[in-house]
Amino acid sequence: MWTNLLKNLPWRSLLLAVVINAFLIGLYYLGYKSGHENATRDGDKAVSELQSAFDTYKTEQATLENAALRAWAKRYQEQ
């Protein structure tokens, strides 16, 4: 009874559908993984650039504040 039903199934079409689905799932997974890696790399690069710019800004600010304090101290000493 069941053997006749199994023999009458379109095995080639089913196998083709399984192969196509496996290919598409693999393609999606690889695209998702590489996209995630690209986003992580780009995000790390952006954070690094922002941190570098902030460090440069803080260094310049410290230099300006130091110069202002030295000028103030010099004026104070001249009194």
PDB file of N, CA, C and O in Angstrom:
ATOM      1  N   MET A   1       0.820  -1.184   0.000  1.00  0.00           N
ATOM      2  CA  MET A   1       0.000   0.000   0.000  1.00  0.00           C
ATOM      3  C   MET A   1       0.876   1.264   0.000  1.00  0.00           C
ATOM      4  O   MET A   1       0.730   2.132  -0.861  1.00  0.00           O
ATOM      5  N   TRP A   2       1.794   1.352   0.990  1.00  0.00           N
ATOM      6  CA  TRP A   2       2.650   2.520   1.062  1.00  0.00           C
ATOM      7  C   TRP A   2       3.741   2.512  -0.005  1.00  0.00           C
ATOM      8  O   TRP A   2       4.209   3.563  -0.442  1.00  0.00           O
ATOM      9  N   THR A   3       4.125   1.347  -0.402  1.00  0.00           N
ATOM     10  CA  THR A   3       5.203   1.270  -1.395  1.00  0.00           C
ATOM     11  C   THR A   3       4.765   1.840  -2.729  1.00  0.00           C
ATOM     12  O   THR A   3       5.559   2.469  -3.427  1.00  0.00           O
ATOM     13  N   ASN A   4       3.519   1.628  -3.088  1.00  0.00           N
ATOM     14  CA  ASN A   4       3.033   2.194  -4.350  1.00  0.00           C
ATOM     15  C   ASN A   4       3.021   3.721  -4.293  1.00  0.00           C
ATOM     16  O   ASN A   4       3.350   4.389  -5.273  1.00  0.00           O
ATOM     17  N   LEU A   5       2.640   4.263  -3.139  1.00  0.00           N
ATOM     18  CA  LEU A   5       2.631   5.723  -3.005  1.00  0.00           C
ATOM     19  C   LEU A   5       4.050   6.287  -3.065  1.00  0.00           C
ATOM     20  O   LEU A   5       4.284   7.330  -3.675  1.00  0.00           O
ATOM     21  N   LEU A   6       4.997   5.589  -2.428  1.00  0.00           N
ATOM     22  CA  LEU A   6       6.386   6.046  -2.462  1.00  0.00           C
ATOM     23  C   LEU A   6       6.979   5.961  -3.861  1.00  0.00           C
ATOM     24  O   LEU A   6       7.761   6.823  -4.262  1.00  0.00           O
ATOM     25  N   LYS A   7       6.613   4.940  -4.590  1.00  0.00           N
ATOM     26  CA  LYS A   7       7.137   4.780  -5.948  1.00  0.00           C
ATOM     27  C   LYS A   7       6.565   5.831  -6.891  1.00  0.00           C
ATOM     28  O   LYS A   7       7.207   6.201  -7.874  1.00  0.00           O
ATOM     29  N   ASN A   8       5.373   6.307  -6.596  1.00  0.00           N
ATOM     30  CA  ASN A   8       4.724   7.266  -7.495  1.00  0.00           C
ATOM     31  C   ASN A   8       5.104   8.722  -7.216  1.00  0.00           C
ATOM     32  O   ASN A   8       4.693   9.616  -7.955  1.00  0.00           O
ATOM     33  N   LEU A   9       5.878   8.971  -6.163  1.00  0.00           N
ATOM     34  CA  LEU A   9       6.298  10.342  -5.871  1.00  0.00           C
ATOM     35  C   LEU A   9       7.281  10.834  -6.938  1.00  0.00           C
ATOM     36  O   LEU A   9       8.087  10.056  -7.448  1.00  0.00           O
ATOM     37  N   PRO A  10       7.211  12.140  -7.277  1.00  0.00           N
ATOM     38  CA  PRO A  10       8.157  12.701  -8.268  1.00  0.00           C
ATOM     39  C   PRO A  10       9.510  12.992  -7.603  1.00  0.00           C
ATOM     40  O   PRO A  10       9.778  14.120  -7.188  1.00  0.00           O
ATOM     41  N   TRP A  11      10.348  11.972  -7.510  1.00  0.00           N
ATOM     42  CA  TRP A  11      11.602  12.087  -6.777  1.00  0.00           C
ATOM     43  C   TRP A  11      12.563  13.105  -7.385  1.00  0.00           C
ATOM     44  O   TRP A  11      13.272  13.798  -6.654  1.00  0.00           O
ATOM     45  N   ARG A  12      12.595  13.202  -8.692  1.00  0.00           N
ATOM     46  CA  ARG A  12      13.511  14.170  -9.320  1.00  0.00           C
ATOM     47  C   ARG A  12      13.125  15.603  -8.958  1.00  0.00           C
ATOM     48  O   ARG A  12      13.989  16.421  -8.641  1.00  0.00           O
ATOM     49  N   SER A  13      11.851  15.899  -9.007  1.00  0.00           N
ATOM     50  CA  SER A  13      11.387  17.249  -8.664  1.00  0.00           C
ATOM     51  C   SER A  13      11.644  17.555  -7.190  1.00  0.00           C
ATOM     52  O   SER A  13      12.052  18.664  -6.848  1.00  0.00           O
ATOM     53  N   LEU A  14      11.405  16.576  -6.319  1.00  0.00           N
ATOM     54  CA  LEU A  14      11.655  16.779  -4.895  1.00  0.00           C
ATOM     55  C   LEU A  14      13.143  16.997  -4.624  1.00  0.00           C
ATOM     56  O   LEU A  14      13.511  17.884  -3.853  1.00  0.00           O
ATOM     57  N   LEU A  15      13.989  16.201  -5.249  1.00  0.00           N
ATOM     58  CA  LEU A  15      15.430  16.354  -5.073  1.00  0.00           C
ATOM     59  C   LEU A  15      15.906  17.707  -5.598  1.00  0.00           C
ATOM     60  O   LEU A  15      16.743  18.359  -4.974  1.00  0.00           O
ATOM     61  N   LEU A  16      15.375  18.126  -6.741  1.00  0.00           N
ATOM     62  CA  LEU A  16      15.735  19.428  -7.296  1.00  0.00           C
ATOM     63  C   LEU A  16      15.313  20.555  -6.352  1.00  0.00           C
ATOM     64  O   LEU A  16      16.065  21.509  -6.149  1.00  0.00           O
ATOM     65  N   ALA A  17      14.123  20.448  -5.780  1.00  0.00           N
ATOM     66  CA  ALA A  17      13.649  21.465  -4.834  1.00  0.00           C
ATOM     67  C   ALA A  17      14.538  21.503  -3.591  1.00  0.00           C
ATOM     68  O   ALA A  17      14.852  22.584  -3.094  1.00  0.00           O
ATOM     69  N   VAL A  18      14.941  20.350  -3.090  1.00  0.00           N
ATOM     70  CA  VAL A  18      15.812  20.301  -1.912  1.00  0.00           C
ATOM     71  C   VAL A  18      17.176  20.913  -2.231  1.00  0.00           C
ATOM     72  O   VAL A  18      17.718  21.663  -1.419  1.00  0.00           O
ATOM     73  N   VAL A  19      17.731  20.608  -3.385  1.00  0.00           N
ATOM     74  CA  VAL A  19      19.037  21.148  -3.770  1.00  0.00           C
ATOM     75  C   VAL A  19      18.963  22.668  -3.934  1.00  0.00           C
ATOM     76  O   VAL A  19      19.854  23.386  -3.480  1.00  0.00           O
ATOM     77  N   ILE A  20      17.912  23.152  -4.576  1.00  0.00           N
ATOM     78  CA  ILE A  20      17.764  24.600  -4.761  1.00  0.00           C
ATOM     79  C   ILE A  20      17.608  25.297  -3.412  1.00  0.00           C
ATOM     80  O   ILE A  20      18.222  26.337  -3.174  1.00  0.00           O
ATOM     81  N   ASN A  21      16.788  24.727  -2.532  1.00  0.00           N
ATOM     82  CA  ASN A  21      16.618  25.316  -1.200  1.00  0.00           C
ATOM     83  C   ASN A  21      17.929  25.319  -0.420  1.00  0.00           C
ATOM     84  O   ASN A  21      18.253  26.308   0.236  1.00  0.00           O
ATOM     85  N   ALA A  22      18.674  24.241  -0.482  1.00  0.00           N
ATOM     86  CA  ALA A  22      19.955  24.172   0.227  1.00  0.00           C
ATOM     87  C   ALA A  22      20.917  25.229  -0.315  1.00  0.00           C
ATOM     88  O   ALA A  22      21.629  25.877   0.451  1.00  0.00           O
ATOM     89  N   PHE A  23      20.935  25.400  -1.631  1.00  0.00           N
ATOM     90  CA  PHE A  23      21.799  26.411  -2.242  1.00  0.00           C
ATOM     91  C   PHE A  23      21.411  27.815  -1.790  1.00  0.00           C
ATOM     92  O   PHE A  23      22.275  28.615  -1.431  1.00  0.00           O
ATOM     93  N   LEU A  24      20.120  28.115  -1.805  1.00  0.00           N
ATOM     94  CA  LEU A  24      19.662  29.449  -1.404  1.00  0.00           C
ATOM     95  C   LEU A  24      19.906  29.721   0.079  1.00  0.00           C
ATOM     96  O   LEU A  24      20.274  30.833   0.457  1.00  0.00           O
ATOM     97  N   ILE A  25      19.704  28.716   0.908  1.00  0.00           N
ATOM     98  CA  ILE A  25      19.974  28.883   2.340  1.00  0.00           C
ATOM     99  C   ILE A  25      21.468  29.112   2.570  1.00  0.00           C
ATOM    100  O   ILE A  25      21.847  29.970   3.368  1.00  0.00           O
ATOM    101  N   GLY A  26      22.313  28.353   1.880  1.00  0.00           N
ATOM    102  CA  GLY A  26      23.760  28.551   1.996  1.00  0.00           C
ATOM    103  C   GLY A  26      24.183  29.928   1.515  1.00  0.00           C
ATOM    104  O   GLY A  26      25.023  30.574   2.140  1.00  0.00           O
ATOM    105  N   LEU A  27      23.607  30.381   0.412  1.00  0.00           N
ATOM    106  CA  LEU A  27      23.918  31.705  -0.118  1.00  0.00           C
ATOM    107  C   LEU A  27      23.499  32.798   0.859  1.00  0.00           C
ATOM    108  O   LEU A  27      24.237  33.758   1.078  1.00  0.00           O
ATOM    109  N   TYR A  28      22.318  32.650   1.442  1.00  0.00           N
ATOM    110  CA  TYR A  28      21.836  33.623   2.430  1.00  0.00           C
ATOM    111  C   TYR A  28      22.752  33.642   3.650  1.00  0.00           C
ATOM    112  O   TYR A  28      23.106  34.711   4.148  1.00  0.00           O
ATOM    113  N   TYR A  29      23.132  32.472   4.124  1.00  0.00           N
ATOM    114  CA  TYR A  29      23.987  32.397   5.312  1.00  0.00           C
ATOM    115  C   TYR A  29      25.346  33.044   5.052  1.00  0.00           C
ATOM    116  O   TYR A  29      25.842  33.802   5.886  1.00  0.00           O
ATOM    117  N   LEU A  30      25.946  32.750   3.903  1.00  0.00           N
ATOM    118  CA  LEU A  30      27.248  33.335   3.591  1.00  0.00           C
ATOM    119  C   LEU A  30      27.146  34.849   3.441  1.00  0.00           C
ATOM    120  O   LEU A  30      28.030  35.576   3.893  1.00  0.00           O
ATOM    121  N   GLY A  31      26.083  35.325   2.814  1.00  0.00           N
ATOM    122  CA  GLY A  31      25.883  36.767   2.671  1.00  0.00           C
ATOM    123  C   GLY A  31      25.675  37.440   4.009  1.00  0.00           C
ATOM    124  O   GLY A  31      26.203  38.526   4.246  1.00  0.00           O
ATOM    125  N   TYR A  32      24.920  36.815   4.879  1.00  0.00           N
ATOM    126  CA  TYR A  32      24.671  37.372   6.208  1.00  0.00           C
ATOM    127  C   TYR A  32      25.958  37.432   7.016  1.00  0.00           C
ATOM    128  O   TYR A  32      26.238  38.423   7.691  1.00  0.00           O
ATOM    129  N   LYS A  33      26.732  36.364   6.940  1.00  0.00           N
ATOM    130  CA  LYS A  33      27.976  36.306   7.718  1.00  0.00           C
ATOM    131  C   LYS A  33      28.975  37.348   7.224  1.00  0.00           C
ATOM    132  O   LYS A  33      29.572  38.061   8.030  1.00  0.00           O
ATOM    133  N   SER A  34      29.162  37.445   5.913  1.00  0.00           N
ATOM    134  CA  SER A  34      30.123  38.418   5.397  1.00  0.00           C
ATOM    135  C   SER A  34      29.624  39.842   5.619  1.00  0.00           C
ATOM    136  O   SER A  34      30.425  40.746   5.857  1.00  0.00           O
ATOM    137  N   GLY A  35      28.312  40.053   5.543  1.00  0.00           N
ATOM    138  CA  GLY A  35      27.764  41.379   5.820  1.00  0.00           C
ATOM    139  C   GLY A  35      27.989  41.783   7.263  1.00  0.00           C
ATOM    140  O   GLY A  35      28.302  42.938   7.553  1.00  0.00           O
ATOM    141  N   HIS A  36      27.830  40.838   8.160  1.00  0.00           N
ATOM    142  CA  HIS A  36      28.064  41.117   9.585  1.00  0.00           C
ATOM    143  C   HIS A  36      29.530  41.446   9.828  1.00  0.00           C
ATOM    144  O   HIS A  36      29.847  42.366  10.583  1.00  0.00           O
ATOM    145  N   GLU A  37      30.415  40.702   9.195  1.00  0.00           N
ATOM    146  CA  GLU A  37      31.850  40.971   9.353  1.00  0.00           C
ATOM    147  C   GLU A  37      32.216  42.344   8.785  1.00  0.00           C
ATOM    148  O   GLU A  37      33.005  43.076   9.381  1.00  0.00           O
ATOM    149  N   ASN A  38      31.637  42.691   7.626  1.00  0.00           N
ATOM    150  CA  ASN A  38      31.914  44.005   7.037  1.00  0.00           C
ATOM    151  C   ASN A  38      31.418  45.130   7.942  1.00  0.00           C
ATOM    152  O   ASN A  38      32.109  46.130   8.133  1.00  0.00           O
ATOM    153  N   ALA A  39      30.231  44.962   8.491  1.00  0.00           N
ATOM    154  CA  ALA A  39      29.677  45.989   9.376  1.00  0.00           C
ATOM    155  C   ALA A  39      30.517  46.126  10.641  1.00  0.00           C
ATOM    156  O   ALA A  39      30.749  47.238  11.115  1.00  0.00           O
ATOM    157  N   THR A  40      30.969  45.016  11.183  1.00  0.00           N
ATOM    158  CA  THR A  40      31.818  45.063  12.378  1.00  0.00           C
ATOM    159  C   THR A  40      33.127  45.779  12.074  1.00  0.00           C
ATOM    160  O   THR A  40      33.578  46.614  12.859  1.00  0.00           O
ATOM    161  N   ARG A  41      33.732  45.458  10.949  1.00  0.00           N
ATOM    162  CA  ARG A  41      34.999  46.093  10.565  1.00  0.00           C
ATOM    163  C   ARG A  41      34.809  47.597  10.354  1.00  0.00           C
ATOM    164  O   ARG A  41      35.610  48.398  10.836  1.00  0.00           O
ATOM    165  N   ASP A  42      33.748  47.981   9.634  1.00  0.00           N
ATOM    166  CA  ASP A  42      33.499  49.400   9.380  1.00  0.00           C
ATOM    167  C   ASP A  42      33.192  50.151  10.672  1.00  0.00           C
ATOM    168  O   ASP A  42      33.624  51.289  10.853  1.00  0.00           O
ATOM    169  N   GLY A  43      32.448  49.513  11.565  1.00  0.00           N
ATOM    170  CA  GLY A  43      32.142  50.143  12.847  1.00  0.00           C
ATOM    171  C   GLY A  43      33.382  50.337  13.693  1.00  0.00           C
ATOM    172  O   GLY A  43      33.561  51.391  14.304  1.00  0.00           O
ATOM    173  N   ASP A  44      34.241  49.331  13.734  1.00  0.00           N
ATOM    174  CA  ASP A  44      35.493  49.449  14.495  1.00  0.00           C
ATOM    175  C   ASP A  44      36.382  50.551  13.918  1.00  0.00           C
ATOM    176  O   ASP A  44      37.031  51.288  14.660  1.00  0.00           O
ATOM    177  N   LYS A  45      36.403  50.654  12.591  1.00  0.00           N
ATOM    178  CA  LYS A  45      37.200  51.693  11.945  1.00  0.00           C
ATOM    179  C   LYS A  45      36.657  53.076  12.300  1.00  0.00           C
ATOM    180  O   LYS A  45      37.426  53.986  12.607  1.00  0.00           O
ATOM    181  N   ALA A  46      35.338  53.234  12.258  1.00  0.00           N
ATOM    182  CA  ALA A  46      34.737  54.528  12.586  1.00  0.00           C
ATOM    183  C   ALA A  46      34.998  54.905  14.040  1.00  0.00           C
ATOM    184  O   ALA A  46      35.311  56.059  14.335  1.00  0.00           O
ATOM    185  N   VAL A  47      34.872  53.945  14.944  1.00  0.00           N
ATOM    186  CA  VAL A  47      35.139  54.223  16.360  1.00  0.00           C
ATOM    187  C   VAL A  47      36.600  54.613  16.558  1.00  0.00           C
ATOM    188  O   VAL A  47      36.901  55.524  17.329  1.00  0.00           O
ATOM    189  N   SER A  48      37.499  53.936  15.871  1.00  0.00           N
ATOM    190  CA  SER A  48      38.922  54.252  15.985  1.00  0.00           C
ATOM    191  C   SER A  48      39.210  55.668  15.486  1.00  0.00           C
ATOM    192  O   SER A  48      39.970  56.408  16.110  1.00  0.00           O
ATOM    193  N   GLU A  49      38.598  56.041  14.355  1.00  0.00           N
ATOM    194  CA  GLU A  49      38.803  57.385  13.822  1.00  0.00           C
ATOM    195  C   GLU A  49      38.248  58.443  14.777  1.00  0.00           C
ATOM    196  O   GLU A  49      38.884  59.472  15.009  1.00  0.00           O
ATOM    197  N   LEU A  50      37.071  58.189  15.323  1.00  0.00           N
ATOM    198  CA  LEU A  50      36.487  59.140  16.270  1.00  0.00           C
ATOM    199  C   LEU A  50      37.333  59.258  17.536  1.00  0.00           C
ATOM    200  O   LEU A  50      37.517  60.356  18.062  1.00  0.00           O
ATOM    201  N   GLN A  51      37.843  58.139  18.019  1.00  0.00           N
ATOM    202  CA  GLN A  51      38.690  58.169  19.214  1.00  0.00           C
ATOM    203  C   GLN A  51      39.976  58.942  18.942  1.00  0.00           C
ATOM    204  O   GLN A  51      40.447  59.695  19.795  1.00  0.00           O
ATOM    205  N   SER A  52      40.540  58.753  17.753  1.00  0.00           N
ATOM    206  CA  SER A  52      41.756  59.473  17.392  1.00  0.00           C
ATOM    207  C   SER A  52      41.490  60.975  17.310  1.00  0.00           C
ATOM    208  O   SER A  52      42.280  61.778  17.807  1.00  0.00           O
ATOM    209  N   ALA A  53      40.377  61.352  16.684  1.00  0.00           N
ATOM    210  CA  ALA A  53      40.030  62.771  16.586  1.00  0.00           C
ATOM    211  C   ALA A  53      39.786  63.368  17.970  1.00  0.00           C
ATOM    212  O   ALA A  53      40.198  64.495  18.245  1.00  0.00           O
ATOM    213  N   PHE A  54      39.125  62.621  18.826  1.00  0.00           N
ATOM    214  CA  PHE A  54      38.868  63.110  20.181  1.00  0.00           C
ATOM    215  C   PHE A  54      40.164  63.270  20.965  1.00  0.00           C
ATOM    216  O   PHE A  54      40.341  64.252  21.687  1.00  0.00           O
ATOM    217  N   ASP A  55      41.068  62.309  20.824  1.00  0.00           N
ATOM    218  CA  ASP A  55      42.360  62.408  21.514  1.00  0.00           C
ATOM    219  C   ASP A  55      43.147  63.625  21.031  1.00  0.00           C
ATOM    220  O   ASP A  55      43.773  64.323  21.830  1.00  0.00           O
ATOM    221  N   THR A  56      43.112  63.877  19.723  1.00  0.00           N
ATOM    222  CA  THR A  56      43.791  65.051  19.172  1.00  0.00           C
ATOM    223  C   THR A  56      43.179  66.327  19.735  1.00  0.00           C
ATOM    224  O   THR A  56      43.894  67.253  20.116  1.00  0.00           O
ATOM    225  N   TYR A  57      41.859  66.368  19.784  1.00  0.00           N
ATOM    226  CA  TYR A  57      41.164  67.535  20.334  1.00  0.00           C
ATOM    227  C   TYR A  57      41.542  67.761  21.794  1.00  0.00           C
ATOM    228  O   TYR A  57      41.818  68.889  22.201  1.00  0.00           O
ATOM    229  N   LYS A  58      41.552  66.685  22.580  1.00  0.00           N
ATOM    230  CA  LYS A  58      41.894  66.824  24.001  1.00  0.00           C
ATOM    231  C   LYS A  58      43.341  67.299  24.171  1.00  0.00           C
ATOM    232  O   LYS A  58      43.623  68.097  25.066  1.00  0.00           O
ATOM    233  N   THR A  59      44.251  66.827  23.334  1.00  0.00           N
ATOM    234  CA  THR A  59      45.646  67.260  23.401  1.00  0.00           C
ATOM    235  C   THR A  59      45.761  68.747  23.084  1.00  0.00           C
ATOM    236  O   THR A  59      46.469  69.483  23.770  1.00  0.00           O
ATOM    237  N   GLU A  60      45.053  69.185  22.032  1.00  0.00           N
ATOM    238  CA  GLU A  60      45.083  70.601  21.672  1.00  0.00           C
ATOM    239  C   GLU A  60      44.481  71.459  22.784  1.00  0.00           C
ATOM    240  O   GLU A  60      45.004  72.527  23.101  1.00  0.00           O
ATOM    241  N   GLN A  61      43.395  70.996  23.367  1.00  0.00           N
ATOM    242  CA  GLN A  61      42.764  71.738  24.457  1.00  0.00           C
ATOM    243  C   GLN A  61      43.702  71.841  25.658  1.00  0.00           C
ATOM    244  O   GLN A  61      43.813  72.900  26.276  1.00  0.00           O
ATOM    245  N   ALA A  62      44.369  70.750  25.980  1.00  0.00           N
ATOM    246  CA  ALA A  62      45.308  70.770  27.105  1.00  0.00           C
ATOM    247  C   ALA A  62      46.452  71.738  26.832  1.00  0.00           C
ATOM    248  O   ALA A  62      46.893  72.451  27.734  1.00  0.00           O
ATOM    249  N   THR A  63      46.934  71.766  25.590  1.00  0.00           N
ATOM    250  CA  THR A  63      48.013  72.689  25.225  1.00  0.00           C
ATOM    251  C   THR A  63      47.552  74.134  25.365  1.00  0.00           C
ATOM    252  O   THR A  63      48.276  74.968  25.908  1.00  0.00           O
ATOM    253  N   LEU A  64      46.347  74.435  24.877  1.00  0.00           N
ATOM    254  CA  LEU A  64      45.817  75.797  24.983  1.00  0.00           C
ATOM    255  C   LEU A  64      45.588  76.201  26.438  1.00  0.00           C
ATOM    256  O   LEU A  64      45.910  77.322  26.831  1.00  0.00           O
ATOM    257  N   GLU A  65      45.041  75.300  27.225  1.00  0.00           N
ATOM    258  CA  GLU A  65      44.807  75.600  28.634  1.00  0.00           C
ATOM    259  C   GLU A  65      46.125  75.802  29.377  1.00  0.00           C
ATOM    260  O   GLU A  65      46.238  76.675  30.237  1.00  0.00           O
ATOM    261  N   ASN A  66      47.103  74.995  29.038  1.00  0.00           N
ATOM    262  CA  ASN A  66      48.422  75.129  29.666  1.00  0.00           C
ATOM    263  C   ASN A  66      49.047  76.478  29.320  1.00  0.00           C
ATOM    264  O   ASN A  66      49.624  77.141  30.182  1.00  0.00           O
ATOM    265  N   ALA A  67      48.929  76.879  28.053  1.00  0.00           N
ATOM    266  CA  ALA A  67      49.473  78.178  27.645  1.00  0.00           C
ATOM    267  C   ALA A  67      48.740  79.312  28.357  1.00  0.00           C
ATOM    268  O   ALA A  67      49.364  80.286  28.779  1.00  0.00           O
ATOM    269  N   ALA A  68      47.427  79.192  28.491  1.00  0.00           N
ATOM    270  CA  ALA A  68      46.659  80.228  29.186  1.00  0.00           C
ATOM    271  C   ALA A  68      47.056  80.300  30.657  1.00  0.00           C
ATOM    272  O   ALA A  68      47.189  81.392  31.210  1.00  0.00           O
ATOM    273  N   LEU A  69      47.242  79.164  31.283  1.00  0.00           N
ATOM    274  CA  LEU A  69      47.658  79.156  32.687  1.00  0.00           C
ATOM    275  C   LEU A  69      49.053  79.742  32.865  1.00  0.00           C
ATOM    276  O   LEU A  69      49.310  80.461  33.830  1.00  0.00           O
ATOM    277  N   ARG A  70      49.948  79.436  31.938  1.00  0.00           N
ATOM    278  CA  ARG A  70      51.303  79.999  32.019  1.00  0.00           C
ATOM    279  C   ARG A  70      51.267  81.522  31.858  1.00  0.00           C
ATOM    280  O   ARG A  70      51.972  82.248  32.559  1.00  0.00           O
ATOM    281  N   ALA A  71      50.436  81.992  30.924  1.00  0.00           N
ATOM    282  CA  ALA A  71      50.315  83.442  30.735  1.00  0.00           C
ATOM    283  C   ALA A  71      49.730  84.087  31.987  1.00  0.00           C
ATOM    284  O   ALA A  71      50.181  85.151  32.412  1.00  0.00           O
ATOM    285  N   TRP A  72      48.739  83.452  32.567  1.00  0.00           N
ATOM    286  CA  TRP A  72      48.140  83.992  33.787  1.00  0.00           C
ATOM    287  C   TRP A  72      49.161  84.009  34.923  1.00  0.00           C
ATOM    288  O   TRP A  72      49.244  84.986  35.668  1.00  0.00           O
ATOM    289  N   ALA A  73      49.937  82.936  35.059  1.00  0.00           N
ATOM    290  CA  ALA A  73      50.966  82.867  36.104  1.00  0.00           C
ATOM    291  C   ALA A  73      52.035  83.932  35.879  1.00  0.00           C
ATOM    292  O   ALA A  73      52.530  84.525  36.838  1.00  0.00           O
ATOM    293  N   LYS A  74      52.393  84.178  34.623  1.00  0.00           N
ATOM    294  CA  LYS A  74      53.400  85.193  34.315  1.00  0.00           C
ATOM    295  C   LYS A  74      52.885  86.577  34.699  1.00  0.00           C
ATOM    296  O   LYS A  74      53.610  87.375  35.293  1.00  0.00           O
ATOM    297  N   ARG A  75      51.612  86.858  34.351  1.00  0.00           N
ATOM    298  CA  ARG A  75      51.024  88.149  34.730  1.00  0.00           C
ATOM    299  C   ARG A  75      50.949  88.283  36.251  1.00  0.00           C
ATOM    300  O   ARG A  75      51.164  89.365  36.799  1.00  0.00           O
ATOM    301  N   TYR A  76      50.648  87.197  36.913  1.00  0.00           N
ATOM    302  CA  TYR A  76      50.555  87.224  38.376  1.00  0.00           C
ATOM    303  C   TYR A  76      51.922  87.502  39.002  1.00  0.00           C
ATOM    304  O   TYR A  76      52.030  88.251  39.973  1.00  0.00           O
ATOM    305  N   GLN A  77      52.966  86.886  38.432  1.00  0.00           N
ATOM    306  CA  GLN A  77      54.315  87.072  38.974  1.00  0.00           C
ATOM    307  C   GLN A  77      54.830  88.491  38.728  1.00  0.00           C
ATOM    308  O   GLN A  77      55.646  88.996  39.498  1.00  0.00           O
ATOM    309  N   GLU A  78      54.355  89.135  37.660  1.00  0.00           N
ATOM    310  CA  GLU A  78      54.812  90.487  37.337  1.00  0.00           C
ATOM    311  C   GLU A  78      54.199  91.535  38.255  1.00  0.00           C
ATOM    312  O   GLU A  78      54.689  92.664  38.309  1.00  0.00           O
ATOM    313  N   GLN A  79      53.158  91.192  38.965  1.00  0.00           N
ATOM    314  CA  GLN A  79      52.508  92.177  39.841  1.00  0.00           C
ATOM    315  C   GLN A  79      53.374  92.555  41.000  1.00  0.00           C
ATOM    316  O   GLN A  79      52.974  93.372  41.830  1.00  0.00           O
TER     317      GLN A  79
END
